C-alpha cells in the first residue's frame, strides 16, 4: 500500500512542479510587483496600494471594466445558445454529418492572426463583401472597426464565431451520450420537442453545460489577441477591455507596476466569476445525487 502511495505521488510530482513553476511563482511575483512603481531599466520603488488607487481613478480603466462585462455577457450568452442549438441539431441523423462537423470546426484550425486578417478583409470599408452587399441592398457602407458604436459589437461577433466550435465540442458528445430510450418514453407519454429538451436533455447535460459556461466565461474575460489584432483597443478606446488596458500599461507606457495591479484585478474577477459558477455546478451535482 505504501509503495502504491509513493508511486502515485511520484507520478503527480512532475505535473505539480510544472504547475508551481509556470502558474504559482508568476502569480506571486505579479502580486508583489503590483505594490511597486517599476519601469524597465529603473529601480523598483515600493508605493503600497498607490497603483490600485491610480487604476480605480482612471476613467479608461473604468470604461475597460464596463466594456469587458458587456463583451463577456453578449459573447458568452450568444455562443452558448448557438453552440447548444447546433449540438442539438447534429445529434439527429443527417446526410454528410462528418463533413458538416469538419466545416464547423474549421475556425479551430486558424491562428488568431489569420482569422483576424480574414475578418478585416470581410469588414473592410472599401472592398469588404459585407459592405458590398449592403450597397446592393441600397444601404450605406459601415465602418465596422472604425466606428465607436460598431467596433465592439463587431469584435464580439468575431469572438462568437471563434468560440462556437469549442462549445459544440463539449455539448455535442454530452447530447449524443443520452440514451434514446428516454426520448422514446417521453414520446409515448406525449412529450413535445420542447418538453424533451426541458425535462430530458438539459437535466442530463447540465453538468457539462455549466462546465462549458465556466471555461467560456474565463476565456472571454481575458480575451486579448482578437481585439488587439482587429482594433488595437480603438477607436478611441471603444474596444479596450481589461487585457488590452493591461498590455497598453505594460508594453506601451512601460508601467509594469500598474500593469501588474491590473493583472491581479483580472485574476480576482476571474476567481469570483468562475468560483460562483463552479459552486452552482457543485450544488447542482449534489442535488442530482
N, C-alpha and C positions, 0 to 999 in steps of 0.2 A: 504493500500500500504506500509505504514511504517512497519507494523508487518511482512509483507511478506519479506521486505528487511532484517529486523533483523533476521528472520528465515533463510534466505539464507546465511547471514554472519555467523550465529551460526553453520550451517551445514558445512561450509567451514573451520571454525576456527580450529578444531582438525587436519585436514589434513595439513593446513598451518603451524600449530605449530609443527607437526611432521617433516615436510619438513625443517623447520627452525632449529630444534634440530639436525637432522641427516645429513643435507646437508650444510646449510649455515654456522653454527658455526664451524664445522670441516674444511670447506673450508677457512674461515678467519684465523683459528688457524694455519693451514698448511702454508698459505701465510705469516703470521707473523714469523713463525718458520724458514722459508726459509732464513731469514736475520740474523739468529743466528748460531753460532758454538755450537752445543749441542750434547753431548753424554750422554748415560744413566748413572746416578749417579754423573754427573758433573754439575757445574753451567753453565747455558747458557750465552754465551758472544756474544754481537752484533758485526757483522762483515760486515754489509751493503750488497753489491752485490758480496762479495768475493765468496760465494758459487756458484753463477751463473758463475762467471769468471772461477772458478775451473772446473766446469762441461764442459763448452764450450772449454776448453783447454785439456780436457781428450779425448784421441783418442778412448777409449772404448765407451764413450758416443756418439761420432760422428758416430761410427760404429753401435751402437744400433739404432740411428735415421734412418740411411740408411736401416738397416735390417727391422726396423718397417715399413718403407714405402714400401719396397718390399713385406713384409708379407701382408700388407693391400691391395695393388694393386692386387696381384695374388689371394689371398684368397677371397676377396670380389668379384672381377671380375668373377672368376670361379663359386663361389657358387651362385651368382645371375643368371648367364647364365644357369647353370644346374637346379637350382630351378625353374626358369621360364619355361624351357623346360619340366620339369616333370609336372608342373601345367597345361601346355597346353595339354599334353598327357592325364592326368587324367580327364580333362574337357570333353573328349569324352567318349562315352559309352564303357564299357569293362566288362568282366566277373571278378567276385571276387574283385571288386574295393575296398570295405571296408577292405578286407584282405590285399591288397597291400598297402593301405594307412596306416594301422596299422603297417605293416613291415617298411614302410618308416619313420614313426615317432618313431621307436624303439630307435634311438640314444638319443632322448629327455628323456628317462626314466633312462639313465645311468648318474651317477655322473662322474665328470672329472677323479677321481682316478680310477674308474672301467674301463672307456673307455681307459685310458692311459695304464692300465695293459694289456688289450686286445691287443692294438696296439703294445705294447712292445713284446708280445709273437709272434704276426703275423710277425713282422720285425726282430725277433731275428736272430742273425748271424748263430747260430748252429742248432736250432730246429724250426725256424720260417717257416711257409708254403710258404712265398714269396721266400725265398732263396732256398727252396726245389724245387719249380717249375722252378726257374732259372737254377738250376743244371740239372733238367730233360731236359731242352732245350739246354744244353751244354754251358750255360753262367756262368760266375763266380758269387759267392755269393757277396753280397754287405753289407757294414757297414752302414746301413740305418741311424742310430742315432749317430754313432761314427765317421763318415766321415765329414770333414768340408764342402765338396761340396754337400753331400747328406742330411745332417741333416735338413737344413732349408726347402728345398722342401718337405721332408717327414713330417715335422711338419705342413707345410701348407696343405698338403693332409689330415692329420688328422683333422685339423680345418675345412676344407671344408666339410668333412664327417659329422661333428657335426652340422654345420650351415645350410646345405641344408634343413632339416626338418623345420627350422624356416622360411626360405624363402618361402618354399612351403605353410606353414600355412597362410602366408599373401597374396600370389599371387593367390592361388587356389580359395579361396572364391571370390576374385575380378573377376577372369575369369568366373566362373560359374554364377555370377550375371548379366552378359551381356545378354540382350535379344537375343534369337536365330533369331528373325526376321531381325536383322542387317545382319547376315551372309546369311540368305536366300535371302535378297535383293541383297547382293553383288554377290551371286552365279548366280542370274538371270542376273545381269549386266556383267557377265563373269569374275569376280574376281578370281584370283588363290588363293591357300592357303597362299602364301606369301603376296599377296595383302590384304587378310583378316586380317592377323597378323599386317601388317604395318598400314593400314588405319582404322581398326576397333578395334582390340584387344589392341594394345599398347596405342592409344589415350585414350581409356576408362579405362585402368588400370594404366595409367601413374602416377596419384597421389599416389596410393598405392605402385607402384614400387619405386618411389622416396623416400617415407617414409621408405620403407624397406631398401633401399640403405643407408639412414641416420643411421638407427639403426645398420645395419650390419657393417658399417664403424666404428661407435663408439665402438661396441663390439670387432671388430678385432683389433682396435688400442690399446685397453687396455688389450689384451689377456695376461694372466699370467699362470693360472693353468695348461693348456695343455702343454705349453713349459716347465714349471718347473718340472712337473711330468715326462715328456718324456726325457728331456735332461739336465735340470738344467741350461740352457743357453749355454751349451757346444755343441760340443767340441771346446775348445779354443775360446769361445765366439761366435761361428758361428751362434747360435740361440738366442743370448742375445738381446732382444728387450727392449724398454724403461721400461716396467713394471718389467721385470726381473732385469734390471740395478738398478731400484729404490729399489727393495726388497734386492738386494745384498748390496747396500749402507746402507740401514736402519737396516737390521737384520743379516747381516754377518759382516760388518765393524762397525756397530753401529754409523754411521754418520747421525743422524736424520736431521740435518740442510741441508745437501746436498740432502738427500732423499726427504725432503720437497720441495726443489727447483726443483727437477726432477718432483715431483707431480704437481707443478704449471705449469711447461712447458708442461706436458701431458695435463693438463686441458686447457691451451691456445690452443694447437694444436687441441684438440677435439672441442673447441668452433669455431675455424676458419673453420675446415672441415665441421662440422655439420651446422654452420651458412651459409656457402656458398651453401650447398645442400638444406637447408630449404628455402633460398632466391630463388633458382631455382624452388623449388616446389611451392612457393607462386606466383612467376611470371607466372608459367605455369597455375596455377589455375585462375589467373586474366585474362590471355589470353583466357582461355577456356570459362570464363563467358562472 
